[in-house]
Amino acid sequence: MKKSLLLVLGLGLFVQVSLAQNKTKEIKDKTVEASCAQCKFKIKEPQGCDLAIRMNGKVYFVDGTNLDAHGDAHEEDGFCNAIRQAEVTGTLKGNRINVTRFSLKPMAKKKD
């Protein structure tokens, strides 16, 4: 009886976790930090350079656009060297956001 109860509870927990991971959340016109996940947000895997956003302290990989669509990532203001502000609309799922709009905001001018 105890084994059956533990099995049912374990299965219920597994289903709950699986459903939570598959939830999607719509984001509309949200200002976020955007940069290279590995170079500036210090994400170790996967290796290489990938566009990501940071929102509420959590990093999400971006689908629907990429580093190269917004200039040279290795320029002074590029994603591998700077954290930029962007306004995004899209769908969050897991650790990814599928953007339907990604609008990079101009960098603030440096004070001399």
C-alpha beads as a LAMMPS data file, in Angstrom:
LAMMPS data file: protein, C-alpha beads

112 atoms
111 bonds

1 atom types
1 bond types

-500.0 500.0 xlo xhi
-500.0 500.0 ylo yhi
-500.0 500.0 zlo zhi

Masses

1 110.0

Atoms # bond

1 1 1 0.000 0.000 0.000
2 1 1 2.791 2.441 0.922
3 1 1 4.632 1.671 -2.329
4 1 1 1.483 2.352 -4.360
5 1 1 0.889 5.626 -2.556
6 1 1 4.509 6.710 -3.090
7 1 1 4.296 5.740 -6.757
8 1 1 1.121 7.799 -7.250
9 1 1 2.607 10.810 -5.426
10 1 1 5.852 10.542 -7.394
11 1 1 3.987 10.308 -10.690
12 1 1 1.849 13.317 -9.741
13 1 1 4.937 15.368 -8.941
14 1 1 6.561 14.340 -12.231
15 1 1 3.458 15.402 -14.196
16 1 1 3.324 18.742 -12.351
17 1 1 6.977 19.500 -13.102
18 1 1 6.538 18.490 -16.755
19 1 1 3.511 20.753 -17.160
20 1 1 5.300 23.666 -15.504
21 1 1 8.220 23.347 -17.932
22 1 1 5.900 23.387 -20.951
23 1 1 3.993 26.536 -19.934
24 1 1 4.266 29.498 -22.242
25 1 1 3.982 33.142 -21.306
26 1 1 3.333 36.005 -23.667
27 1 1 5.599 39.054 -23.367
28 1 1 4.535 42.298 -25.052
29 1 1 6.637 45.446 -25.491
30 1 1 8.881 44.586 -22.529
31 1 1 12.175 46.429 -22.066
32 1 1 14.926 43.904 -21.283
33 1 1 18.701 43.618 -21.271
34 1 1 20.071 41.976 -24.425
35 1 1 23.556 40.617 -25.006
36 1 1 25.656 37.557 -25.755
37 1 1 24.672 34.774 -23.352
38 1 1 28.218 33.488 -23.016
39 1 1 30.308 36.679 -23.225
40 1 1 28.262 39.026 -21.042
41 1 1 25.685 36.930 -19.157
42 1 1 28.328 34.271 -18.339
43 1 1 26.245 31.267 -19.463
44 1 1 28.674 28.354 -19.923
45 1 1 26.630 26.009 -22.160
46 1 1 26.261 25.815 -25.068
47 1 1 29.655 27.141 -26.044
48 1 1 29.865 29.852 -28.659
49 1 1 28.018 33.128 -28.919
50 1 1 24.224 33.248 -28.702
51 1 1 21.818 36.153 -28.372
52 1 1 20.001 36.209 -25.049
53 1 1 17.883 38.525 -22.970
54 1 1 17.882 39.007 -19.225
55 1 1 14.547 39.753 -17.648
56 1 1 13.826 39.787 -13.909
57 1 1 17.298 38.348 -13.285
58 1 1 16.755 35.292 -15.533
59 1 1 18.492 34.689 -18.874
60 1 1 16.520 33.446 -21.894
61 1 1 18.031 32.392 -25.241
62 1 1 16.435 34.206 -28.188
63 1 1 14.799 32.542 -31.201
64 1 1 13.497 34.625 -34.095
65 1 1 16.598 36.828 -34.452
66 1 1 20.327 36.481 -33.792
67 1 1 23.490 38.374 -32.875
68 1 1 24.445 39.194 -36.464
69 1 1 21.049 40.709 -37.316
70 1 1 21.916 43.692 -35.092
71 1 1 25.414 44.631 -36.233
72 1 1 28.865 43.223 -35.555
73 1 1 28.750 41.471 -32.180
74 1 1 32.440 42.253 -31.610
75 1 1 32.251 46.019 -32.126
76 1 1 32.456 48.232 -29.026
77 1 1 28.652 48.409 -28.803
78 1 1 28.101 44.842 -30.067
79 1 1 26.464 42.111 -28.022
80 1 1 29.757 40.389 -27.129
81 1 1 31.100 43.621 -25.615
82 1 1 28.029 45.407 -24.268
83 1 1 24.732 44.739 -22.589
84 1 1 22.104 46.669 -24.518
85 1 1 18.488 47.583 -23.869
86 1 1 15.875 46.129 -26.208
87 1 1 12.116 46.098 -26.381
88 1 1 10.720 42.652 -27.128
89 1 1 7.444 40.946 -27.866
90 1 1 7.272 37.176 -27.952
91 1 1 6.552 33.913 -26.192
92 1 1 8.555 32.527 -23.273
93 1 1 8.863 28.760 -22.980
94 1 1 11.412 27.160 -20.687
95 1 1 14.702 29.038 -21.002
96 1 1 13.911 30.431 -24.479
97 1 1 11.949 33.319 -25.931
98 1 1 10.614 33.219 -29.468
99 1 1 10.505 36.885 -30.440
100 1 1 8.090 38.355 -32.947
101 1 1 9.575 41.808 -32.343
102 1 1 13.067 42.702 -31.141
103 1 1 13.815 46.421 -31.200
104 1 1 17.301 47.401 -30.051
105 1 1 17.416 50.751 -28.250
106 1 1 20.236 53.228 -28.941
107 1 1 23.122 53.161 -26.487
108 1 1 23.418 56.032 -24.082
109 1 1 26.120 58.470 -25.135
110 1 1 29.313 58.292 -23.076
111 1 1 30.080 61.357 -21.025
112 1 1 33.476 62.875 -21.722

Bonds

1 1 1 2
2 1 2 3
3 1 3 4
4 1 4 5
5 1 5 6
6 1 6 7
7 1 7 8
8 1 8 9
9 1 9 10
10 1 10 11
11 1 11 12
12 1 12 13
13 1 13 14
14 1 14 15
15 1 15 16
16 1 16 17
17 1 17 18
18 1 18 19
19 1 19 20
20 1 20 21
21 1 21 22
22 1 22 23
23 1 23 24
24 1 24 25
25 1 25 26
26 1 26 27
27 1 27 28
28 1 28 29
29 1 29 30
30 1 30 31
31 1 31 32
32 1 32 33
33 1 33 34
34 1 34 35
35 1 35 36
36 1 36 37
37 1 37 38
38 1 38 39
39 1 39 40
40 1 40 41
41 1 41 42
42 1 42 43
43 1 43 44
44 1 44 45
45 1 45 46
46 1 46 47
47 1 47 48
48 1 48 49
49 1 49 50
50 1 50 51
51 1 51 52
52 1 52 53
53 1 53 54
54 1 54 55
55 1 55 56
56 1 56 57
57 1 57 58
58 1 58 59
59 1 59 60
60 1 60 61
61 1 61 62
62 1 62 63
63 1 63 64
64 1 64 65
65 1 65 66
66 1 66 67
67 1 67 68
68 1 68 69
69 1 69 70
70 1 70 71
71 1 71 72
72 1 72 73
73 1 73 74
74 1 74 75
75 1 75 76
76 1 76 77
77 1 77 78
78 1 78 79
79 1 79 80
80 1 80 81
81 1 81 82
82 1 82 83
83 1 83 84
84 1 84 85
85 1 85 86
86 1 86 87
87 1 87 88
88 1 88 89
89 1 89 90
90 1 90 91
91 1 91 92
92 1 92 93
93 1 93 94
94 1 94 95
95 1 95 96
96 1 96 97
97 1 97 98
98 1 98 99
99 1 99 100
100 1 100 101
101 1 101 102
102 1 102 103
103 1 103 104
104 1 104 105
105 1 105 106
106 1 106 107
107 1 107 108
108 1 108 109
109 1 109 110
110 1 110 111
111 1 111 112
